[in-house]
Amino acid sequence: MIVRFYFFLLIFLVFTKITAQDISGSELLTKAIAFHDPNNNWSTFNDSFKVVMKTPKGNDRHSTITINLPKQLFNLNVVIADDSYTYAIDKDTCAVTFNGNRSIPENAKEKYGLSCERASMFKNYYTYLYGLPMKLKDPGTTIDEKVVAKNFKGKEYLVLKVTYDKKVGDDTWYFYFDPISYEMKLYQFYHDESKNDGEYILLESLETINDIKMPKIRKWYYNSDDTFLGTDMLSKNL
């Protein structure tokens, strides 16, 4: 029985290694999307969810996010301590409120960076990160067809390298997928990889929203020294 166990274990490990060597970047992305969005719901996404961000030194940030891709609507309501602010985007129209008022004090604008430019940034931020890996199909995205098998923090992954056209972004991203299920397990970005800058984000558990499996917990760290930056937790409960 012991001999048979080790025989099947060897076959399993060999199969996993061959898969890592033979799969292309496009094929890996297709399999990852099939895991996270099996019914192709992202293009018609219309739902709301909550994200709680916890950082070592700051107050908890409670964000309620609504994304309606077909109608090009985005709404973000943030509560930090005793303050709240809202960004609302309807196609090309933007509205910002602070504690329920459209008239915003200058000190609040400076403290939270309240502006329509900031609203657009948050729209792109949340749509990108919670639209992964489906967003890697967007125009201007370059998928490296060479997939690398890599050990990161003691675990094995299939790694997809992604770069962008200059008009889209300058960062280099790496996406790490489970070699069996193709679940996205972490991602990492660099502004300048030669300097080992940027961050990596560990992903834990899944939350299903609009039939899409999204990372429930994200833990952020600096690439350079593994400094912990914060955790955000996704929930459908509003």
LOPA-830073 format. One record per residue: residue number from 0; residue in three letters; x negated, y, z negated of N, C-alpha, C in turn. Coordinates in steps of 0.02 Angstrom, whole numbers, m for minus. Last residue first. Layout:
<pts>
- seq, type, n_xx, n_yy, n_zz, ca_xx, ca_yy, ca_zz, c_xx, c_yy, c_zz
- NUM, ALA, X, Y, Z, X, Y, Z, X, Y, Z
...
</pts>
This chain:
<pts>
- seq, type, n_xx, n_yy, n_zz, ca_xx, ca_yy, ca_zz, c_xx, c_yy, c_zz
- 237, LEU, 1257, 2208, m169, 1255, 2282, m167, 1292, 2310, m229
- 236, ASN, 1161, 2072, m135, 1209, 2099, m184, 1204, 2174, m188
- 235, LYS, 1058, 2034, m59, 1119, 2050, m23, 1170, 2082, m70
- 234, SER, 892, 2090, m89, 953, 2058, m113, 1012, 2079, m69
- 233, LEU, 716, 2088, m108, 774, 2096, m65, 833, 2059, m94
- 232, MET, 591, 2172, m191, 637, 2115, m193, 700, 2131, m154
- 231, ASP, 419, 2214, m190, 488, 2231, m175, 529, 2168, m167
- 230, THR, 281, 2262, m288, 325, 2207, m266, 392, 2237, m245
- 229, GLY, 112, 2328, m274, 182, 2328, m294, 219, 2268, m265
- 228, LEU, m27, 2317, m269, 5, 2382, m259, 78, 2384, m281
- 227, PHE, m177, 2248, m328, m104, 2240, m323, m71, 2308, m319
- 226, THR, m327, 2232, m241, m289, 2271, m289, m214, 2263, m276
- 225, ASP, m414, 2165, m157, m358, 2128, m184, m319, 2166, m238
- 224, ASP, m506, 2245, m92, m524, 2221, m159, m468, 2183, m194
- 223, SER, m464, 2263, 44, m533, 2275, 23, m551, 2243, m43
- 222, ASN, m327, 2247, 63, m373, 2198, 91, m442, 2202, 58
- 221, TYR, m214, 2274, m72, m265, 2301, m27, m308, 2243, m1
- 220, TYR, m48, 2202, m72, m117, 2206, m98, m161, 2242, m47
- 219, TRP, 120, 2165, m117, 73, 2205, m77, 5, 2210, m112
- 218, LYS, 242, 2046, m97, 192, 2072, m144, 135, 2102, m103
- 217, ARG, 413, 2021, m77, 351, 2040, m44, 304, 2071, m96
- 216, ILE, 547, 1911, m72, 499, 1945, m115, 436, 1959, m74
- 215, LYS, 621, 1865, 38, 656, 1893, m20, 609, 1935, m64
- 214, PRO, 617, 1874, 213, 578, 1866, 151, 613, 1900, 93
- 213, MET, 768, 1811, 291, 720, 1865, 279, 680, 1850, 216
- 212, LYS, 854, 1730, 408, 815, 1714, 348, 760, 1768, 341
- 211, ILE, 1013, 1781, 459, 941, 1786, 471, 904, 1773, 406
- 210, ASP, 1148, 1793, 438, 1123, 1728, 463, 1049, 1731, 483
- 209, ASN, 1156, 1913, 371, 1180, 1912, 440, 1153, 1849, 476
- 208, ILE, 1030, 1852, 270, 1073, 1910, 283, 1091, 1911, 356
- 207, THR, 958, 1753, 153, 993, 1751, 217, 1042, 1809, 221
- 206, GLU, 799, 1758, 88, 867, 1783, 78, 900, 1784, 147
- 205, LEU, 668, 1657, 21, 706, 1683, 78, 774, 1707, 55
- 204, SER, 501, 1654, m51, 572, 1639, m48, 605, 1671, 13
- 203, GLU, 376, 1776, m23, 401, 1721, m63, 476, 1715, m56
- 202, LEU, 229, 1837, 52, 302, 1829, 56, 323, 1768, 17
- 201, LEU, 104, 1960, 33, 125, 1891, 22, 201, 1887, 19
- 200, ILE, 17, 2065, 133, 81, 2059, 98, 100, 1986, 94
- 199, TYR, m127, 2170, 138, m94, 2106, 154, m34, 2099, 108
- 198, GLU, m191, 2321, 216, m159, 2283, 162, m138, 2214, 186
- 197, GLY, m332, 2432, 253, m264, 2405, 261, m243, 2361, 203
- 196, ASP, m503, 2385, 290, m453, 2426, 257, m384, 2394, 266
- 195, ASN, m624, 2335, 340, m583, 2293, 294, m533, 2336, 255
- 194, LYS, m690, 2397, 437, m696, 2427, 371, m658, 2387, 318
- 193, SER, m654, 2331, 550, m725, 2330, 533, m737, 2357, 463
- 192, GLU, m520, 2362, 567, m536, 2297, 538, m609, 2294, 516
- 191, ASP, m433, 2494, 531, m498, 2481, 561, m525, 2417, 530
- 190, HIS, m307, 2463, 487, m315, 2523, 527, m381, 2517, 566
- 189, TYR, m231, 2303, 477, m292, 2344, 470, m285, 2406, 513
- 188, PHE, m120, 2192, 391, m135, 2241, 443, m198, 2279, 425
- 187, GLN, m30, 2040, 374, m89, 2080, 355, m102, 2130, 410
- 186, TYR, 90, 1930, 299, 62, 1968, 355, 11, 2017, 328
- 185, LEU, 154, 1765, 261, 122, 1828, 242, 102, 1864, 306
- 184, LYS, 245, 1673, 311, 226, 1669, 241, 188, 1730, 216
- 183, MET, 373, 1622, 415, 324, 1675, 405, 309, 1680, 330
- 182, GLU, 390, 1451, 456, 413, 1507, 416, 357, 1558, 409
- 181, TYR, 355, 1337, 521, 346, 1401, 557, 378, 1460, 521
- 180, SER, 347, 1212, 462, 414, 1241, 471, 413, 1304, 515
- 179, ILE, 205, 1185, 480, 256, 1134, 491, 324, 1166, 506
- 178, PRO, 123, 1292, 453, 108, 1252, 512, 160, 1198, 527
- 177, ASP, 188, 1452, 415, 182, 1383, 392, 173, 1338, 453
- 176, PHE, 95, 1592, 476, 154, 1550, 477, 138, 1480, 449
- 175, TYR, 48, 1759, 471, 31, 1692, 449, 95, 1650, 443
- 174, PHE, m8, 1885, 576, 51, 1853, 546, 35, 1780, 533
- 173, TYR, m96, 2034, 581, m101, 1961, 581, m41, 1932, 544
- 172, TRP, m122, 2185, 674, m83, 2144, 627, m99, 2071, 636
- 171, THR, m197, 2340, 689, m201, 2270, 708, m168, 2228, 654
- 170, ASP, m131, 2503, 732, m151, 2452, 685, m155, 2383, 718
- 169, ASP, m80, 2599, 815, m151, 2585, 820, m173, 2526, 777
- 168, GLY, 73, 2604, 915, 35, 2603, 852, m36, 2581, 863
- 167, VAL, 134, 2654, 1033, 173, 2619, 983, 138, 2620, 915
- 166, LYS, 42, 2709, 1117, 102, 2750, 1102, 146, 2718, 1048
- 165, LYS, m51, 2605, 1128, m68, 2665, 1090, m7, 2707, 1072
- 164, ASP, 21, 2443, 1103, 3, 2498, 1147, m8, 2561, 1106
- 163, TYR, m45, 2334, 975, 7, 2374, 1005, m21, 2425, 1054
- 162, THR, m73, 2161, 925, m93, 2231, 933, m38, 2268, 971
- 161, VAL, m83, 2017, 827, m40, 2062, 865, m71, 2132, 866
- 160, LYS, m115, 1846, 802, m142, 1914, 804, m99, 1957, 850
- 159, LEU, m60, 1721, 696, m46, 1756, 759, m73, 1827, 755
- 158, VAL, m108, 1571, 622, m112, 1644, 621, m104, 1673, 691
- 157, LEU, m49, 1447, 519, m61, 1464, 589, m56, 1539, 594
- 156, TYR, m129, 1404, 362, m79, 1438, 403, m99, 1437, 476
- 155, GLU, m156, 1333, 201, m169, 1332, 273, m111, 1364, 312
- 154, LYS, m216, 1407, 49, m163, 1376, 88, m179, 1383, 163
- 153, GLY, m313, 1478, m22, m304, 1407, m37, m250, 1372, 2
- 152, LYS, m312, 1607, 30, m296, 1597, m41, m278, 1524, m55
- 151, PHE, m299, 1539, 184, m295, 1603, 149, m270, 1590, 79
- 150, ASN, m368, 1462, 322, m353, 1453, 251, m354, 1521, 218
- 149, LYS, m302, 1451, 487, m342, 1486, 437, m319, 1468, 367
- 148, ALA, m303, 1426, 656, m286, 1393, 593, m332, 1423, 539
- 147, VAL, m250, 1540, 779, m304, 1517, 736, m275, 1482, 675
- 146, VAL, m205, 1552, 949, m183, 1543, 880, m240, 1513, 839
- 145, LYS, m212, 1657, 1082, m253, 1610, 1043, m229, 1609, 971
- 144, GLU, m136, 1756, 1134, m115, 1688, 1147, m156, 1636, 1110
- 143, ASP, m81, 1896, 1051, m141, 1858, 1069, m122, 1785, 1077
- 142, ILE, 39, 2004, 1110, 29, 1943, 1073, m35, 1908, 1097
- 141, THR, 76, 2170, 1098, 32, 2123, 1133, 18, 2063, 1088
- 140, THR, 212, 2277, 1123, 180, 2229, 1078, 138, 2180, 1118
- 139, GLY, 282, 2352, 1211, 223, 2383, 1182, 186, 2338, 1134
- 138, PRO, 447, 2293, 1169, 399, 2321, 1217, 342, 2356, 1182
- 137, ASP, 466, 2161, 1045, 479, 2228, 1070, 428, 2249, 1122
- 136, LYS, 442, 2043, 984, 463, 2039, 1054, 473, 2108, 1085
- 135, LEU, 424, 2068, 854, 364, 2057, 893, 379, 2044, 967
- 134, LYS, 546, 2068, 792, 522, 2132, 819, 458, 2124, 859
- 133, MET, 557, 1940, 739, 593, 1955, 801, 567, 2019, 834
- 132, PRO, 506, 1900, 616, 459, 1909, 672, 491, 1929, 738
- 131, LEU, 559, 2067, 567, 506, 2018, 585, 530, 1947, 575
- 130, GLY, 647, 2156, 519, 663, 2127, 584, 610, 2078, 608
- 129, TYR, 595, 2208, 408, 648, 2159, 398, 674, 2130, 463
- 128, LEU, 497, 2291, 468, 478, 2239, 421, 533, 2187, 410
- 127, TYR, 575, 2375, 561, 517, 2333, 581, 506, 2275, 533
- 126, THR, 672, 2435, 485, 692, 2397, 543, 636, 2350, 565
- 125, TYR, 594, 2502, 390, 638, 2447, 368, 661, 2404, 427
- 124, TYR, 520, 2591, 477, 488, 2547, 428, 532, 2488, 410
- 123, ASN, 614, 2664, 549, 567, 2621, 585, 535, 2569, 538
- 122, LYS, 677, 2729, 441, 715, 2688, 488, 669, 2639, 524
- 121, PHE, 570, 2800, 386, 600, 2745, 348, 643, 2700, 393
- 120, MET, 547, 2891, 491, 494, 2846, 470, 524, 2786, 432
- 119, SER, 667, 2961, 492, 649, 2921, 551, 595, 2870, 533
- 118, ALA, 655, 3025, 368, 711, 2980, 381, 695, 2934, 440
- 117, ARG, 545, 3106, 391, 540, 3053, 342, 596, 3001, 352
- 116, GLU, 605, 3193, 479, 547, 3155, 501, 536, 3095, 455
- 115, CYS, 699, 3252, 399, 723, 3207, 451, 665, 3166, 481
- 114, SER, 648, 3246, 225, 652, 3278, 291, 679, 3228, 341
- 113, LEU, 571, 3247, 72, 636, 3241, 105, 637, 3281, 170
- 112, GLY, 467, 3212, m17, 454, 3218, 54, 517, 3215, 96
- 111, TYR, 486, 3215, m151, 505, 3153, m117, 493, 3156, m41
- 110, LYS, 429, 3339, m188, 419, 3280, m230, 432, 3216, m191
- 109, GLU, 474, 3431, m90, 402, 3417, m98, 390, 3352, m136
- 108, LYS, 611, 3428, m110, 584, 3413, m44, 510, 3393, m49
- 107, ALA, 616, 3469, m243, 638, 3401, m226, 611, 3380, m157
- 106, ASN, 574, 3601, m231, 533, 3555, m271, 552, 3482, m258
- 105, GLU, 676, 3657, m154, 610, 3649, m125, 567, 3600, m165
- 104, PRO, 838, 3577, m159, 787, 3621, m187, 717, 3606, m158
- 103, ILE, 953, 3565, m28, 902, 3529, m66, 851, 3578, m93
- 102, SER, 1115, 3546, 15, 1067, 3599, m3, 1016, 3570, m51
- 101, ARG, 1190, 3433, 14, 1151, 3447, 75, 1100, 3502, 64
- 100, ASN, 1200, 3325, m128, 1206, 3391, m98, 1163, 3399, m36
- 99, GLY, 1177, 3205, m196, 1243, 3217, m167, 1252, 3283, m132
- 98, ASN, 1043, 3209, m229, 1093, 3207, m282, 1161, 3228, m257
- 97, PHE, 1021, 3266, m69, 986, 3253, m132, 1036, 3261, m189
- 96, THR, 1028, 3213, 103, 1059, 3241, 43, 1016, 3223, m18
- 95, VAL, 1016, 3235, 276, 981, 3219, 215, 1017, 3251, 156
- 94, ALA, 1049, 3173, 439, 1074, 3211, 381, 1036, 3187, 319
- 93, CYS, 1032, 3177, 616, 1005, 3159, 551, 1035, 3203, 496
- 92, THR, 1061, 3110, 776, 1082, 3156, 724, 1058, 3131, 656
- 91, ASP, 1041, 3019, 875, 992, 3073, 871, 1009, 3124, 816
- 90, LYS, 1117, 2893, 793, 1082, 2905, 857, 1030, 2959, 848
- 89, ASP, 1124, 2945, 643, 1174, 2924, 691, 1147, 2942, 760
- 88, ILE, 1057, 2923, 486, 1041, 2935, 556, 1096, 2905, 600
- 87, ALA, 1034, 2982, 326, 1084, 2953, 372, 1066, 2973, 443
- 86, TYR, 966, 2965, 168, 951, 2979, 238, 1005, 2945, 280
- 85, THR, 982, 3026, 4, 1009, 2985, 58, 986, 3011, 125
- 84, TYR, 932, 3010, m169, 934, 3045, m104, 956, 2997, m50
- 83, SER, 930, 3041, m344, 950, 3000, m287, 947, 3042, m224
- 82, ASP, 861, 3033, m511, 871, 3065, m446, 895, 3014, m394
- 81, ASP, 822, 2974, m627, 885, 3011, m628, 902, 3044, m561
- 80, ALA, 742, 2840, m554, 755, 2871, m619, 822, 2907, m616
- 79, ILE, 793, 2840, m394, 731, 2837, m434, 744, 2875, m498
- 78, VAL, 881, 2774, m263, 888, 2797, m331, 822, 2786, m368
- 77, VAL, 927, 2801, m95, 874, 2785, m142, 890, 2815, m211
- 76, ASN, 1000, 2744, 49, 1014, 2779, m14, 964, 2754, m66
- 75, LEU, 1002, 2755, 220, 961, 2735, 163, 979, 2778, 103
- 74, ASN, 1063, 2701, 374, 1077, 2738, 312, 1034, 2710, 256
- 73, PHE, 1083, 2710, 547, 1039, 2692, 492, 1057, 2734, 431
- 72, LEU, 1141, 2659, 707, 1154, 2692, 642, 1105, 2666, 590
- 71, GLN, 1161, 2609, 836, 1104, 2651, 820, 1115, 2693, 757
- 70, LYS, 1255, 2515, 864, 1279, 2584, 863, 1223, 2634, 846
- 69, PRO, 1177, 2395, 859, 1217, 2412, 919, 1239, 2485, 921
- 68, LEU, 1114, 2404, 727, 1076, 2412, 789, 1120, 2429, 849
- 67, ASN, 1132, 2464, 581, 1179, 2444, 633, 1146, 2457, 700
- 66, ILE, 1086, 2447, 418, 1060, 2449, 486, 1113, 2423, 534
- 65, THR, 1072, 2514, 260, 1119, 2490, 311, 1088, 2500, 379
- 64, ILE, 1009, 2491, 99, 995, 2503, 169, 1049, 2474, 213
- 63, THR, 968, 2555, m54, 1022, 2521, m18, 1017, 2541, 55
- 62, SER, 839, 2544, m171, 859, 2567, m105, 915, 2523, m78
- 61, HIS, 762, 2596, m311, 819, 2555, m290, 845, 2583, m224
- 60, ARG, 609, 2591, m384, 646, 2624, m331, 700, 2577, m305
- 59, ASP, 542, 2616, m546, 573, 2571, m498, 612, 2612, m446
- 58, ASN, 405, 2732, m564, 472, 2709, m580, 497, 2661, m526
- 57, GLY, 229, 2676, m561, 286, 2719, m547, 352, 2691, m571
- 56, LYS, 129, 2582, m590, 130, 2644, m628, 194, 2686, m618
- 55, PRO, 149, 2462, m515, 118, 2460, m582, 127, 2523, m623
- 54, THR, 316, 2456, m443, 244, 2470, m438, 215, 2473, m509
- 53, LYS, 450, 2385, m360, 418, 2394, m425, 343, 2404, m414
- 52, MET, 596, 2409, m269, 523, 2414, m267, 497, 2428, m337
- 51, VAL, 731, 2324, m209, 704, 2355, m270, 628, 2352, m268
- 50, VAL, 850, 2336, m86, 780, 2322, m98, 759, 2360, m162
- 49, LYS, 999, 2270, m13, 967, 2310, m65, 895, 2288, m74
- 48, PHE, 1092, 2288, 140, 1057, 2250, 90, 1022, 2298, 42
- 47, SER, 1210, 2270, 275, 1179, 2309, 222, 1145, 2263, 172
- 46, ASP, 1223, 2257, 456, 1233, 2234, 387, 1198, 2281, 339
- 45, ASN, 1204, 2205, 604, 1246, 2257, 575, 1264, 2235, 504
- 44, PHE, 1117, 2153, 747, 1118, 2158, 674, 1159, 2218, 651
- 43, THR, 1101, 2107, 873, 1167, 2135, 856, 1173, 2146, 781
- 42, SER, 974, 2055, 875, 990, 2108, 923, 1057, 2141, 909
- 41, TRP, 979, 1950, 778, 945, 2013, 764, 966, 2069, 811
- 40, ASN, 1036, 1827, 806, 1080, 1880, 780, 1045, 1948, 774
- 39, ASN, 1002, 1697, 854, 987, 1758, 892, 1032, 1816, 872
- 38, ASN, 1012, 1590, 770, 1071, 1606, 811, 1063, 1671, 851
- 37, PRO, 893, 1582, 697, 912, 1527, 742, 970, 1542, 788
- 36, ASP, 783, 1666, 641, 844, 1692, 673, 871, 1640, 723
- 35, HIS, 679, 1590, 585, 708, 1647, 548, 774, 1671, 577
- 34, PHE, 654, 1485, 678, 663, 1471, 607, 701, 1528, 573
- 33, ALA, 642, 1551, 799, 693, 1499, 793, 706, 1481, 720
- 32, ILE, 531, 1629, 770, 596, 1662, 779, 652, 1612, 772
- 31, ALA, 436, 1527, 769, 448, 1566, 709, 515, 1602, 712
- 30, LYS, 439, 1483, 902, 458, 1437, 848, 473, 1474, 783
- 29, THR, 395, 1600, 967, 461, 1571, 983, 484, 1525, 927
- 28, LEU, 265, 1611, 913, 316, 1663, 900, 386, 1636, 913
- 27, LEU, 207, 1496, 968, 212, 1504, 896, 265, 1555, 878
- 26, GLU, 211, 1529, 1104, 248, 1470, 1079, 258, 1475, 1004
- 25, SER, 127, 1639, 1108, 197, 1646, 1128, 239, 1589, 1102
- 24, GLY, 4, 1579, 1069, 35, 1632, 1029, 109, 1641, 1045
- 23, SER, 11, 1397, 1086, m7, 1465, 1108, 27, 1516, 1063
- 22, ILE, m57, 1251, 1011, 0, 1296, 1020, m25, 1365, 1040
- 21, ASP, m176, 1178, 986, m144, 1176, 1052, m88, 1227, 1063
- 20, GLN, m222, 1191, 856, m268, 1204, 912, m230, 1214, 978
- 19, ALA, m114, 1157, 776, m146, 1222, 767, m189, 1240, 827
- 18, THR, m91, 1025, 820, m40, 1077, 831, m71, 1146, 826
- 17, ILE, m206, 963, 773, m195, 967, 845, m143, 1021, 861
- 16, LYS, m183, 974, 635, m240, 1006, 664, m231, 1015, 739
- 15, THR, m69, 893, 618, m67, 964, 601, m124, 1002, 634
- 14, PHE, m121, 769, 657, m66, 800, 696, m63, 874, 683
- 13, VAL, m213, 747, 556, m236, 753, 625, m184, 787, 667
- 12, LEU, m128, 737, 446, m177, 791, 448, m203, 801, 519
- 11, PHE, m53, 621, 480, m20, 686, 469, m68, 743, 476
- 10, ILE, m152, 523, 485, m114, 538, 545, m80, 606, 539
- 9, LEU, m190, 525, 349, m238, 543, 401, m203, 562, 466
- 8, LEU, m72, 478, 291, m96, 544, 274, m145, 569, 326
- 7, PHE, m69, 349, 344, m17, 397, 364, m36, 469, 347
- 6, PHE, m183, 299, 276, m178, 297, 349, m127, 348, 374
- 5, TYR, m152, 311, 143, m205, 353, 169, m206, 354, 246
- 4, PHE, m48, 214, 139, m36, 284, 120, m88, 329, 151
- 3, ARG, m113, 96, 173, m62, 122, 219, m48, 196, 204
- 2, VAL, m195, 81, 61, m225, 89, 127, m175, 120, 175
- 1, ILE, m99, 63, m38, m142, 122, m42, m174, 136, 26
- 0, MET, m41, m60, 0, 0, 0, 0, m43, 63, 0
</pts>
